[in-house]
């Protein structure tokens, strides 16, 4: 008869005394009495027996623990054979890998103090997938698109080996690259002269024909742009370009590296780069962002003259974000953007600047469908008459978001909204007079003679300050709209 795997433990267990040991001196336990010599001998004999039994138990427990660990290891190995992941075909696994994070964010912060690591960590991105098992490693290595994102931060150590690895494993896939300054400004000057960084940049430049999306947070005028010269004229696949230089002494001209980008469809710049060096023909660019640098003061915003200078060269824009100040040395002349469908303006204002009225009058946007206008500066005038005329010139406008932190008269806001006859989605963020505006909207939309906002389906109202008791009735009157939400309650 086959022996049980427990047979070798049965004999030692059989010799164990399962009865509880009785103290030879129970009357002394818990007292301060000193045992006699006879009692001391009995205690020593008792302790010897306890120690022997403890040693036997420790020996058995050690063997049992080893047996337990062996069984667990064997069970885990066999369970892995039944894992659903083993049923995944390599092609399906590659598709899953393609949707995994590649070690780089999908949207970079709109601030110049970007602090992001390289994406060569074994704890994130594609290197993590190579550490699961042999089959996953092989599948990950032979899936080029998960190696197609390279984020390189200038630093004191060479990164040419991991960059080479990414370039090799990405085969001929389109590349998404991000090149960033060292996050510590005091270390940048010393790092600029290191050959290891120039070598890495030159290596990436040699693959410029594969760049599809590129993000640059490098100080314009630094030596690293020279190392990228090899990319000039080779970026025929480039579609998305973001140039957000780190702070310098002055605004710098767009690097000549980016001339002749005929296939570019998306462009994002910040306050530290001027569009002066940008090519005249931007007819293929559909999406444009001109963003401020970090800080909330007016000088961190892009002068409106700079914004309009570039947008005039982009006749086929479909979406546009301008974080602009109204400062300009020249008058604002008419600008027509026939293809523009989505316009966002975040405005800074100083009393010495041009009035927003000049901008509202200059914009000719016949096919605009979404308009967002915000200002966090308390002295910014709305210039409601000119803004109402702008909205009236946008017959296709269906979405309107107005956030204004200056004190506005409710009748001025109503005058603007009366021109928004096709708007179905309305968002308002006002500093005061919210109750009066809500009341006017409710009464006007219910009017049969001349209803305001006849197409309105969705309304969101954020209020800076108001009394709940004054607005409860008006709030209830907005209930008939399919979608509405009051936000910013105190």
VEXDREN-2710 file (C-alpha; in Angstrom, 1 decimal):
% VEXDREN-2710
k/r/px/py/pz
1/UNK/0.0/0.0/0.0
2/UNK/1.3/3.4/-1.0
3/UNK/2.5/5.5/1.9
4/UNK/0.8/8.8/2.8
5/UNK/2.9/11.9/2.3
6/UNK/2.2/12.5/6.0
7/UNK/3.7/9.2/7.1
8/UNK/7.1/10.7/8.0
9/UNK/5.3/13.2/10.4
10/UNK/3.1/10.6/12.1
11/UNK/5.8/8.9/14.2
12/UNK/7.2/12.2/15.7
13/UNK/3.6/13.4/16.4
14/UNK/2.7/10.1/18.0
15/UNK/5.4/10.5/20.7
16/UNK/4.3/13.9/21.6
17/UNK/2.6/14.2/25.0
18/UNK/-0.6/15.9/24.1
19/UNK/-1.6/16.3/27.8
20/UNK/-0.8/19.6/29.4
21/UNK/2.2/19.6/31.6
22/UNK/1.5/20.2/35.3
23/UNK/3.7/22.5/37.3
24/UNK/5.7/20.8/40.1
25/UNK/5.3/23.9/42.3
26/UNK/1.9/25.4/41.5
27/UNK/1.7/27.0/45.0
28/UNK/4.7/29.2/44.2
29/UNK/3.5/30.6/40.8
30/UNK/2.6/34.3/41.0
31/UNK/4.3/34.7/44.4
32/UNK/7.6/36.2/45.7
33/UNK/8.4/33.0/47.6
34/UNK/12.0/31.6/47.0
35/UNK/11.8/27.9/46.1
36/UNK/13.7/25.4/48.2
37/UNK/16.6/23.3/46.8
38/UNK/14.3/20.3/46.2
39/UNK/11.7/22.6/44.5
40/UNK/14.4/24.2/42.4
41/UNK/15.5/20.7/41.2
42/UNK/11.9/19.9/40.3
43/UNK/11.6/23.2/38.4
44/UNK/14.8/22.5/36.4
45/UNK/13.6/19.0/35.5
46/UNK/10.3/20.5/34.4
47/UNK/11.9/23.1/32.2
48/UNK/14.2/20.4/30.6
49/UNK/11.1/18.5/29.5
50/UNK/9.4/21.6/28.2
51/UNK/12.5/22.6/26.2
52/UNK/12.8/19.1/24.6
53/UNK/9.2/19.2/23.6
54/UNK/9.6/22.7/22.1
55/UNK/12.5/21.5/20.1
56/UNK/10.5/18.6/18.7
57/UNK/7.6/20.9/17.8
58/UNK/10.0/23.4/16.1
59/UNK/11.5/20.6/14.0
60/UNK/8.1/19.4/12.9
61/UNK/6.8/22.9/12.2
62/UNK/9.8/23.6/10.1
63/UNK/9.2/20.5/8.0
64/UNK/5.5/21.3/7.7
65/UNK/6.3/24.9/6.6
66/UNK/8.7/23.6/4.0
67/UNK/6.0/21.2/2.8
68/UNK/3.4/24.0/2.7
69/UNK/5.7/26.2/0.6
70/UNK/6.5/23.4/-1.8
71/UNK/2.8/22.6/-2.3
72/UNK/1.9/26.3/-2.8
73/UNK/4.7/26.7/-5.4
74/UNK/3.5/23.6/-7.2
75/UNK/-0.1/24.7/-7.1
76/UNK/0.7/28.2/-8.4
77/UNK/2.6/26.7/-11.3
78/UNK/-0.3/24.5/-12.2
79/UNK/-2.9/27.3/-11.8
80/UNK/-0.9/29.4/-14.2
81/UNK/-1.5/26.7/-16.8
82/UNK/-5.3/27.4/-16.4
83/UNK/-4.9/31.2/-16.5
84/UNK/-7.2/32.9/-19.0
85/UNK/-4.3/35.0/-20.2
86/UNK/-2.8/31.8/-21.7
87/UNK/-5.8/31.6/-24.0
88/UNK/-5.0/35.0/-25.6
89/UNK/-3.6/34.8/-29.1
90/UNK/-0.4/36.9/-29.6
91/UNK/-2.3/39.2/-32.0
92/UNK/-4.9/39.9/-29.3
93/UNK/-2.3/40.4/-26.7
94/UNK/-0.5/42.9/-28.9
95/UNK/-3.8/44.9/-29.3
96/UNK/-4.1/45.0/-25.5
97/UNK/-0.5/46.2/-25.2
98/UNK/-1.2/48.9/-27.7
99/UNK/-3.7/50.5/-25.3
100/UNK/-1.4/50.3/-22.3
101/UNK/0.3/53.5/-21.1
102/UNK/3.6/54.0/-22.9
103/UNK/5.3/55.9/-20.1
104/UNK/4.3/59.3/-21.3
105/UNK/1.2/61.4/-20.5
106/UNK/-1.3/62.0/-23.3
107/UNK/-1.4/65.7/-22.4
108/UNK/1.5/67.7/-21.2
109/UNK/1.0/70.5/-18.6
110/UNK/0.5/74.0/-20.0
111/UNK/3.2/75.4/-17.7
112/UNK/6.9/75.9/-18.4
113/UNK/8.0/74.3/-15.1
114/UNK/7.4/70.8/-16.4
115/UNK/8.8/68.1/-14.2
116/UNK/8.4/64.8/-15.9
117/UNK/10.8/61.9/-15.8
118/UNK/12.1/59.9/-18.8
119/UNK/9.9/57.1/-19.9
120/UNK/12.7/54.4/-19.6
121/UNK/11.7/53.2/-16.2
122/UNK/11.3/49.4/-15.7
123/UNK/8.3/50.1/-13.4
124/UNK/6.2/51.8/-16.1
125/UNK/5.5/51.6/-19.8
126/UNK/6.7/48.8/-22.2
127/UNK/9.6/47.7/-20.0
128/UNK/7.1/46.6/-17.3
129/UNK/5.3/44.3/-19.8
130/UNK/8.6/42.5/-20.6
131/UNK/8.9/41.4/-16.9
132/UNK/5.7/39.4/-16.5
133/UNK/6.6/36.1/-18.2
134/UNK/8.6/34.8/-21.2
135/UNK/5.7/34.8/-23.7
136/UNK/4.7/38.4/-22.6
137/UNK/8.2/39.5/-23.0
138/UNK/8.5/38.1/-26.5
139/UNK/5.1/39.6/-27.5
140/UNK/6.1/43.0/-26.0
141/UNK/9.4/43.1/-27.8
142/UNK/7.8/42.3/-31.1
143/UNK/5.0/44.9/-30.8
144/UNK/6.6/48.0/-32.3
145/UNK/3.9/50.6/-31.5
146/UNK/4.3/50.3/-27.7
147/UNK/7.9/51.5/-28.1
148/UNK/7.0/54.5/-30.3
149/UNK/6.8/57.1/-27.5
150/UNK/10.2/58.6/-26.3
151/UNK/10.3/61.2/-23.7
152/UNK/13.9/62.4/-23.1
153/UNK/14.8/64.9/-20.3
154/UNK/18.2/66.5/-20.5
155/UNK/20.3/65.2/-17.6
156/UNK/23.9/64.4/-16.4
157/UNK/23.8/60.8/-17.6
158/UNK/23.8/59.3/-21.0
159/UNK/20.5/57.9/-22.3
160/UNK/21.7/56.8/-25.7
161/UNK/21.3/53.1/-24.9
162/UNK/17.6/53.2/-23.9
163/UNK/16.9/55.6/-26.8
164/UNK/18.6/53.2/-29.2
165/UNK/16.6/50.3/-27.7
166/UNK/13.3/52.2/-28.2
167/UNK/14.2/53.2/-31.8
168/UNK/15.2/49.6/-32.6
169/UNK/12.1/48.0/-31.1
170/UNK/9.7/50.6/-32.6
171/UNK/10.8/49.5/-36.1
172/UNK/9.3/51.9/-38.6
173/UNK/6.4/53.1/-36.5
174/UNK/5.5/56.8/-36.3
175/UNK/7.2/58.3/-33.3
176/UNK/5.9/60.5/-30.5
177/UNK/8.8/62.4/-28.9
178/UNK/9.1/64.9/-26.1
179/UNK/12.3/66.7/-25.3
180/UNK/12.5/68.6/-22.0
181/UNK/14.9/70.7/-20.1
182/UNK/16.2/69.5/-16.7
183/UNK/13.5/70.3/-14.1
184/UNK/16.1/72.2/-11.9
185/UNK/16.8/75.6/-13.5
186/UNK/20.1/76.0/-11.6
187/UNK/21.4/72.8/-13.2
188/UNK/20.6/73.6/-16.8
189/UNK/23.6/75.6/-17.7
190/UNK/26.0/72.8/-16.6
191/UNK/23.9/70.2/-18.4
192/UNK/23.8/72.1/-21.7
193/UNK/27.5/71.4/-22.4
194/UNK/27.4/67.7/-21.8
195/UNK/28.2/65.6/-24.9
196/UNK/25.9/62.8/-23.8
197/UNK/22.8/65.0/-24.3
198/UNK/24.0/66.3/-27.7
199/UNK/24.6/62.7/-28.7
200/UNK/21.1/61.6/-27.6
201/UNK/19.4/64.6/-29.4
202/UNK/21.4/63.8/-32.6
203/UNK/20.2/60.2/-32.4
204/UNK/16.6/61.3/-32.2
205/UNK/17.1/63.9/-35.0
206/UNK/18.4/61.1/-37.2
207/UNK/14.9/59.6/-37.0
208/UNK/13.0/62.8/-37.7
209/UNK/11.5/61.3/-40.8
210/UNK/9.4/59.1/-38.3
211/UNK/8.3/61.9/-36.0
212/UNK/4.5/62.3/-36.0
213/UNK/4.0/64.1/-32.8
214/UNK/6.7/66.3/-31.1
215/UNK/6.8/68.2/-27.9
216/UNK/9.6/70.6/-27.1
217/UNK/10.2/72.3/-23.7
218/UNK/13.7/73.6/-24.4
219/UNK/15.0/77.1/-23.9
220/UNK/15.3/78.7/-27.4
221/UNK/18.9/79.7/-28.1
222/UNK/20.4/76.8/-26.1
223/UNK/23.0/74.6/-27.7
224/UNK/20.6/71.6/-27.9
225/UNK/18.8/73.1/-30.9
226/UNK/22.1/72.9/-32.8
227/UNK/22.2/69.1/-32.0
228/UNK/18.7/68.9/-33.6
229/UNK/19.7/70.5/-36.9
230/UNK/19.8/67.0/-38.5
231/UNK/16.0/67.0/-38.3
232/UNK/15.5/70.0/-40.5
233/UNK/13.7/69.2/-43.7
234/UNK/13.1/65.6/-42.8
235/UNK/9.8/65.9/-40.7
236/UNK/7.5/65.0/-43.5
237/UNK/5.3/62.8/-41.2
238/UNK/5.0/65.4/-38.4
239/UNK/1.4/66.3/-37.7
240/UNK/1.3/67.6/-34.1
241/UNK/3.9/70.1/-32.9
242/UNK/4.1/71.7/-29.4
243/UNK/6.8/74.3/-28.7
244/UNK/6.7/75.4/-25.1
245/UNK/10.2/76.8/-24.3
246/UNK/11.3/77.2/-20.8
247/UNK/11.6/80.8/-19.5
248/UNK/14.3/83.0/-21.0
249/UNK/15.1/86.7/-20.9
250/UNK/12.8/87.6/-23.8
251/UNK/10.3/86.1/-26.2
252/UNK/12.3/84.3/-28.9
253/UNK/11.6/83.7/-32.6
254/UNK/10.4/80.3/-33.7
255/UNK/13.3/78.0/-34.4
256/UNK/14.1/77.6/-38.1
257/UNK/14.2/73.9/-37.5
258/UNK/10.4/73.9/-38.2
259/UNK/10.3/75.5/-41.6
260/UNK/8.7/73.6/-44.4
261/UNK/6.3/71.5/-42.3
262/UNK/3.7/71.1/-45.0
263/UNK/1.8/68.2/-43.3
264/UNK/1.4/69.9/-39.9
265/UNK/-2.2/69.9/-38.6
266/UNK/-1.8/70.9/-34.9
267/UNK/0.3/73.6/-33.5
268/UNK/0.7/74.8/-29.9
269/UNK/3.0/77.6/-28.8
270/UNK/3.5/79.5/-25.5
271/UNK/4.3/83.0/-24.5
272/UNK/8.1/82.4/-24.7
273/UNK/8.1/81.8/-28.5
274/UNK/7.1/84.3/-31.1
275/UNK/5.4/83.3/-34.4
276/UNK/7.7/85.7/-36.2
277/UNK/9.8/82.8/-37.6
278/UNK/6.8/80.7/-38.5
279/UNK/6.3/79.9/-42.2
280/UNK/3.9/82.0/-44.1
281/UNK/1.9/79.1/-45.4
282/UNK/0.0/77.3/-42.6
283/UNK/-3.0/76.3/-44.7
284/UNK/-2.9/72.6/-43.4
285/UNK/-3.0/73.5/-39.8
286/UNK/-6.5/72.8/-38.4
287/UNK/-5.9/73.3/-34.6
288/UNK/-3.9/76.1/-32.9
289/UNK/-3.2/76.9/-29.3
290/UNK/-1.3/80.0/-28.1
291/UNK/-0.8/79.6/-24.4
292/UNK/0.4/81.8/-21.6
293/UNK/3.4/80.9/-19.5
294/UNK/3.1/80.1/-15.8
295/UNK/1.7/82.9/-13.7
296/UNK/-1.6/84.8/-13.5
297/UNK/-0.3/88.3/-14.2
298/UNK/-1.1/90.1/-17.4
299/UNK/2.4/89.8/-18.7
300/UNK/2.3/86.0/-18.7
301/UNK/-0.4/86.2/-21.5
302/UNK/0.3/86.5/-25.2
303/UNK/-0.3/90.0/-26.7
304/UNK/-3.3/89.9/-28.9
305/UNK/-1.2/91.3/-31.8
306/UNK/1.0/88.2/-31.7
307/UNK/-2.0/86.0/-31.6
308/UNK/-3.7/87.6/-34.6
309/UNK/-0.4/87.7/-36.6
310/UNK/-0.2/83.9/-36.6
311/UNK/-3.9/83.2/-37.0
312/UNK/-3.9/85.2/-40.2
313/UNK/-1.5/82.7/-41.6
314/UNK/-3.7/79.8/-40.7
315/UNK/-6.8/80.3/-43.0
316/UNK/-8.2/76.8/-42.5
317/UNK/-8.3/76.7/-38.7
318/UNK/-11.1/74.6/-37.2
319/UNK/-10.3/75.1/-33.5
320/UNK/-8.3/77.8/-31.7
321/UNK/-7.3/78.6/-28.1
322/UNK/-5.9/82.1/-27.4
323/UNK/-4.6/83.0/-23.9
324/UNK/-4.1/86.6/-24.7
325/UNK/-3.8/90.0/-23.3
326/UNK/-5.3/93.0/-25.0
327/UNK/-2.0/94.7/-25.3
328/UNK/-0.9/95.7/-28.8
329/UNK/0.9/98.6/-30.3
330/UNK/-1.2/98.6/-33.5
331/UNK/-4.9/98.7/-34.2
332/UNK/-6.8/95.5/-34.5
333/UNK/-8.0/95.0/-38.1
334/UNK/-10.6/92.6/-39.4
335/UNK/-9.7/88.9/-39.5
336/UNK/-11.9/86.3/-41.2
337/UNK/-11.8/82.6/-40.4
338/UNK/-14.3/80.8/-42.5
339/UNK/-13.5/77.3/-41.3
340/UNK/-13.3/78.1/-37.6
341/UNK/-15.8/76.1/-35.5
342/UNK/-14.4/76.3/-32.0
343/UNK/-12.9/79.4/-30.5
344/UNK/-11.7/79.8/-26.9
345/UNK/-10.4/83.2/-25.6
346/UNK/-8.9/83.5/-22.2
347/UNK/-8.3/87.2/-21.8
348/UNK/-6.0/89.3/-19.6
349/UNK/-6.7/93.0/-19.4
350/UNK/-5.1/96.2/-18.1
351/UNK/-6.8/99.7/-18.3
352/UNK/-4.0/100.8/-20.7
353/UNK/-4.8/98.0/-23.1
354/UNK/-7.0/98.0/-26.1
355/UNK/-10.7/97.5/-25.3
356/UNK/-12.2/94.0/-26.1
357/UNK/-14.6/95.9/-28.3
358/UNK/-11.9/96.2/-31.0
359/UNK/-11.4/92.4/-31.0
360/UNK/-15.2/91.6/-31.1
361/UNK/-15.6/93.9/-34.1
362/UNK/-12.6/92.5/-35.9
363/UNK/-13.7/88.8/-35.7
364/UNK/-15.6/87.5/-38.7
365/UNK/-16.5/83.9/-38.0
366/UNK/-19.5/82.8/-40.1
367/UNK/-19.3/79.1/-39.3
368/UNK/-18.4/79.2/-35.6
369/UNK/-20.4/76.7/-33.5
370/UNK/-18.7/76.9/-30.1
371/UNK/-17.5/80.1/-28.4
372/UNK/-15.8/80.4/-25.0
373/UNK/-14.8/83.7/-23.6
374/UNK/-13.3/84.0/-20.1
375/UNK/-11.5/86.7/-18.1
376/UNK/-10.3/86.5/-14.5
377/UNK/-9.3/90.2/-14.3
378/UNK/-11.8/92.3/-12.4
379/UNK/-11.4/95.4/-14.5
380/UNK/-12.1/93.8/-17.9
381/UNK/-15.0/95.5/-19.7
382/UNK/-17.4/93.2/-21.5
383/UNK/-18.2/95.7/-24.3
384/UNK/-21.6/94.0/-24.5
385/UNK/-22.7/95.8/-27.6
386/UNK/-19.8/94.7/-29.8
387/UNK/-20.0/91.1/-28.3
388/UNK/-23.7/90.9/-29.1
389/UNK/-22.9/91.9/-32.7
390/UNK/-20.2/89.3/-32.9
391/UNK/-22.6/86.6/-31.8
392/UNK/-25.2/87.8/-34.2
393/UNK/-22.6/87.4/-37.0
394/UNK/-22.2/83.7/-36.0
395/UNK/-25.5/82.1/-37.3
396/UNK/-24.2/78.5/-36.6
397/UNK/-23.3/79.2/-32.9
398/UNK/-24.8/76.4/-30.7
399/UNK/-22.5/76.4/-27.7
400/UNK/-21.7/79.5/-25.6
401/UNK/-19.6/79.8/-22.4
402/UNK/-19.1/83.2/-20.8
403/UNK/-17.1/83.6/-17.6
404/UNK/-16.6/87.1/-16.5
405/UNK/-15.2/88.3/-13.1
406/UNK/-16.0/92.0/-13.6
407/UNK/-19.2/93.4/-12.3
408/UNK/-21.7/93.3/-15.1
409/UNK/-25.1/94.8/-15.4
410/UNK/-27.7/92.0/-16.0
411/UNK/-29.3/93.9/-18.9
412/UNK/-25.9/93.9/-20.7
413/UNK/-25.7/90.1/-20.4
414/UNK/-29.3/89.8/-21.6
415/UNK/-28.5/91.9/-24.6
416/UNK/-25.7/89.5/-25.5
417/UNK/-27.9/86.4/-25.0
418/UNK/-30.7/87.9/-27.1
419/UNK/-28.5/87.4/-30.2
420/UNK/-27.8/83.7/-29.3
421/UNK/-31.0/82.4/-31.0
422/UNK/-29.4/79.1/-32.1
423/UNK/-27.5/78.3/-28.9
424/UNK/-28.6/75.0/-27.4
425/UNK/-25.9/74.8/-24.7
426/UNK/-25.2/77.8/-22.4
427/UNK/-22.7/78.1/-19.6
428/UNK/-22.4/81.3/-17.5
429/UNK/-19.9/82.0/-14.7
430/UNK/-20.7/85.4/-13.3
431/UNK/-19.4/87.5/-10.4
432/UNK/-22.7/89.0/-9.3
433/UNK/-26.3/89.7/-10.4
434/UNK/-26.7/86.0/-11.1
435/UNK/-30.2/86.0/-9.7
436/UNK/-31.4/88.8/-12.0
437/UNK/-29.9/87.1/-15.0
438/UNK/-31.6/83.8/-14.2
439/UNK/-34.9/85.6/-13.7
440/UNK/-34.5/87.3/-17.1
441/UNK/-33.6/84.1/-18.9
442/UNK/-36.6/82.3/-17.3
443/UNK/-39.1/85.0/-18.2
444/UNK/-37.7/85.6/-21.7
445/UNK/-37.7/82.0/-22.7
446/UNK/-41.3/81.7/-21.6
447/UNK/-42.4/84.7/-23.6
448/UNK/-44.5/83.9/-26.6
449/UNK/-43.9/87.3/-28.2
450/UNK/-40.1/87.3/-28.5
451/UNK/-38.6/84.3/-26.8
452/UNK/-34.9/84.5/-25.9
453/UNK/-32.7/81.4/-26.4
454/UNK/-35.5/79.5/-28.2
455/UNK/-33.1/76.6/-29.0
456/UNK/-31.8/76.2/-25.4
457/UNK/-31.6/72.6/-24.2
458/UNK/-28.8/72.7/-21.6
459/UNK/-27.8/75.4/-19.2
460/UNK/-25.0/75.5/-16.5
461/UNK/-24.7/78.5/-14.2
462/UNK/-21.8/79.1/-11.8
463/UNK/-22.3/81.9/-9.4
464/UNK/-19.6/83.6/-7.4
465/UNK/-21.9/84.9/-4.7
466/UNK/-25.6/85.2/-4.2
467/UNK/-28.3/84.6/-1.6
468/UNK/-30.1/81.3/-1.9
469/UNK/-33.3/82.8/-0.7
470/UNK/-33.3/85.4/-3.5
471/UNK/-32.9/82.8/-6.3
472/UNK/-34.9/79.8/-5.3
473/UNK/-38.0/80.8/-7.3
474/UNK/-35.9/81.7/-10.4
475/UNK/-34.0/78.4/-10.1
476/UNK/-37.2/76.4/-10.1
477/UNK/-38.4/78.2/-13.2
478/UNK/-35.5/76.7/-15.2
479/UNK/-36.6/73.2/-14.4
480/UNK/-38.3/72.6/-17.8
481/UNK/-34.9/72.6/-19.6
482/UNK/-33.8/69.0/-20.4
483/UNK/-30.4/69.6/-18.8
484/UNK/-29.5/72.3/-16.4
485/UNK/-27.3/72.6/-13.3
486/UNK/-26.6/75.3/-10.8
487/UNK/-23.0/75.2/-9.7
488/UNK/-20.9/77.2/-7.2
489/UNK/-23.5/77.2/-4.4
490/UNK/-22.1/78.8/-1.3
END
